[in-house]
Amino acid sequence: MDLPQPLLRGRLVSRYKRFFADVILDDGRVVTAHCPNPGAMLGLKEPGMGVWLSVSNDPKRKLAHTLQLVETGDGLAGVNTMLPNRLVAEALAGGRIPELAGYASVRPEVKYGEASRIDFLLTHPDRPSCWLEVKNVHLRREGALAEFPDCVAARSAKHLRELEAMVGVGDRAVVLFVIQRTDCDAFAACHDLDPVFAAALDHAADAGVEVLIYACAMGTDRIEIERPIPWRR
């Protein structure tokens, strides 16, 4: 997936009220950017970190700039939680996730469960339907280990219960964690920040929900799903 070009580089001044980030651009201008991430952004919101912003010419937007990438010292991390579904859609169309290949139809945002919408429903007349939930991952604290979530994620635990229900009726259910970082080679649920979600993930996997983790190749011009990495239970 190509990122809007050109991206502007700067230094983070402050991320506040969840959806705002003040940035000093490399050309000296100070701008307030939209931060498309409601999470805690642990390790990715420290003043002085290098960041990359996209720019929109839409006159209806209140903020022209959007925070897209943060420099981590070992690479880049994507903070835009709107991108993983687009990355997955592109990867599915290109056959880059072998575990999810071979379906005749891919439908996004299908209603199911407890007033929820599944990210993708994959269907084929000759095989069970596949309910696919996508989760964005950008937390790394120790070593090369990616973790999810970075704060309490009750809604995500609910999604896992709904996926279990799909397995219970004979369908296939998958949760796909998309690692928007270039510096991770394994994944784990974050037990200390959300033990309820971590337990729910174990329970869902034991009930037949498939857990896939894919890391991304990332640059300032393009992000794409690249390779599977292991889950450390």
C-alpha positions in Angstrom: 0.0 0.0 0.0 1.5 3.3 -1.1 1.5 6.1 1.5 0.3 9.6 0.5 3.3 11.5 -0.9 5.3 13.3 0.0 5.5 12.7 3.7 6.9 15.4 5.9 9.5 14.7 8.6 9.6 16.4 11.9 10.1 15.9 15.7 7.2 15.2 18.0 6.5 17.9 20.6 3.5 16.3 22.3 0.7 13.8 21.7 -2.4 14.8 23.7 -6.1 14.2 23.9 -5.5 11.0 22.1 -6.1 12.4 18.6 -3.7 15.4 18.5 0.0 15.7 18.0 2.1 18.8 17.8 5.2 18.5 15.6 8.1 20.7 14.7 8.8 20.0 11.0 12.3 19.8 9.7 11.7 23.1 7.9 11.0 24.8 11.3 7.2 25.1 11.0 5.1 23.9 14.0 1.9 22.0 13.0 -0.9 20.2 14.8 -1.5 16.8 13.2 -4.4 14.3 13.6 -3.2 11.2 15.5 -5.2 8.3 14.1 -4.7 6.1 17.1 -6.9 5.9 20.2 -4.5 3.6 22.1 -1.8 4.4 24.7 1.0 4.5 22.0 3.5 3.3 24.7 7.0 4.1 23.5 5.9 6.0 20.5 4.8 9.3 21.9 8.0 10.6 23.6 8.9 14.3 22.8 11.8 14.5 20.3 11.0 11.3 18.5 11.3 11.5 14.7 7.9 11.3 13.0 6.5 11.4 9.5 3.3 13.2 8.5 1.0 13.0 5.5 -0.7 16.1 4.1 -4.2 16.4 2.8 -5.5 19.2 0.5 -9.1 18.6 1.5 -10.5 21.9 2.5 -13.1 20.2 4.7 -10.5 18.8 7.0 -9.8 20.7 10.3 -6.2 19.3 10.4 -4.3 19.0 7.1 -1.6 16.8 8.6 -1.9 13.1 9.8 0.7 11.3 11.9 1.7 8.1 10.0 5.1 6.9 11.2 7.4 7.1 14.2 11.1 6.5 14.1 12.0 3.9 16.7 15.8 3.9 16.5 15.8 0.4 14.9 13.4 1.3 12.1 9.8 2.6 11.7 6.5 2.0 13.5 3.2 2.7 11.9 0.6 4.4 14.3 -2.3 4.8 11.9 -4.8 2.2 13.1 -6.9 2.7 9.9 -4.2 1.1 7.7 -4.2 -2.6 8.8 -7.5 -3.4 7.2 -6.3 -1.8 3.9 -3.0 -3.7 4.2 -4.9 -7.0 4.7 -7.3 -6.4 1.8 -4.3 -5.7 -0.5 -2.5 -8.8 0.8 -5.5 -11.0 0.3 -6.0 -9.8 -3.2 -2.3 -10.5 -3.9 -2.3 -13.9 -2.3 0.4 -12.9 0.2 -1.3 -14.7 3.2 -1.2 -18.4 2.2 -3.4 -19.4 5.1 -6.2 -17.3 3.8 -5.9 -18.1 0.1 -8.4 -19.9 -2.1 -11.6 -18.1 -1.3 -14.0 -16.9 -4.0 -15.3 -13.8 -2.2 -13.9 -11.3 0.3 -16.5 -9.0 1.9 -15.5 -6.3 4.4 -17.5 -5.1 7.4 -20.1 -7.8 7.6 -22.5 -7.7 10.6 -22.3 -10.6 13.0 -22.1 -11.4 16.7 -23.2 -9.0 19.4 -23.9 -6.0 17.3 -20.4 -6.2 15.8 -18.9 -6.2 12.3 -16.3 -8.6 11.2 -13.4 -7.0 9.3 -13.6 -9.6 6.5 -15.8 -12.5 5.6 -14.2 -14.9 3.2 -16.5 -17.4 1.4 -16.3 -20.2 -1.1 -19.1 -22.5 -2.2 -17.1 -25.6 -1.5 -15.7 -24.7 2.0 -16.7 -23.3 5.3 -16.9 -19.5 5.6 -13.9 -17.8 7.2 -14.5 -14.9 9.7 -11.4 -12.7 9.8 -10.7 -10.2 12.5 -7.7 -7.8 12.1 -5.8 -6.2 15.0 -3.2 -3.5 14.7 0.0 -4.0 16.7 2.6 -1.3 17.3 3.9 -2.0 20.9 7.4 -3.2 21.6 9.0 -3.0 25.0 11.7 -5.6 25.3 13.9 -7.3 22.7 12.2 -7.9 19.4 8.8 -8.9 20.8 5.7 -7.2 19.6 2.8 -7.1 22.0 -1.0 -6.5 22.0 -2.8 -4.6 23.4 -1.0 -1.5 24.7 -4.0 -0.7 27.0 -7.2 -2.4 28.2 -9.0 -3.7 25.1 -12.4 -5.0 26.3 -13.8 -4.7 22.8 -11.0 -6.9 21.3 -11.8 -9.6 24.0 -15.4 -9.4 22.9 -14.4 -10.0 19.3 -12.5 -13.1 20.3 -15.6 -14.5 22.0 -17.6 -13.8 18.8 -15.0 -15.6 16.7 -15.3 -18.6 19.1 -19.1 -18.7 18.4 -18.4 -18.9 14.6 -16.2 -21.9 15.2 -19.0 -23.4 17.3 -21.4 -23.4 14.3 -18.8 -25.0 12.0 -17.2 -22.0 10.3 -13.6 -21.0 10.3 -12.5 -18.1 12.5 -9.2 -16.2 12.3 -7.6 -13.3 14.3 -4.8 -11.7 12.3 -2.4 -9.4 14.2 -0.7 -7.0 11.8 2.7 -5.8 13.2 3.3 -2.3 11.9 6.9 -2.3 12.9 10.2 -3.3 11.3 12.0 -4.4 14.5 10.0 -7.4 15.8 10.4 -11.1 15.1 7.9 -12.6 17.6 4.5 -11.7 19.1 2.9 -12.2 22.5 -0.3 -11.1 24.2 0.3 -8.3 26.8 -0.5 -10.1 30.0 0.4 -7.2 32.4 -1.5 -4.5 30.6 -4.6 -6.5 29.8 -4.7 -10.0 31.5 -8.4 -10.4 30.4 -7.5 -10.1 26.7 -4.5 -12.4 27.1 -6.6 -15.1 28.7 -9.3 -14.6 26.1 -6.8 -15.1 23.3 -5.6 -18.4 24.9 -9.2 -19.5 25.3 -10.1 -18.6 21.7 -7.1 -20.5 20.3 -7.9 -23.6 22.4 -11.5 -23.4 21.1 -10.3 -23.5 17.5 -9.8 -19.8 16.5 -6.7 -19.6 14.4 -4.1 -17.0 15.4 -2.0 -15.5 12.6 0.7 -12.9 13.0 2.3 -11.0 10.1 4.9 -8.3 10.2 5.1 -5.5 7.7 7.8 -4.2 5.4 7.7 -0.4 6.1 9.2 2.6 4.4 8.2 6.3 4.1 6.7 5.6 0.8 5.0 2.2 1.2 3.8 -0.3 3.8 3.0 -3.9 3.0 2.4 -7.2 4.8 5.5 -9.2 4.4 6.1 -12.2 6.6 4.7 -14.4 9.3 6.2 -14.3 12.8 5.7 -16.8 15.7 3.3 -16.4 18.6 4.8 -16.9 22.1 2.0 -18.2 24.2 
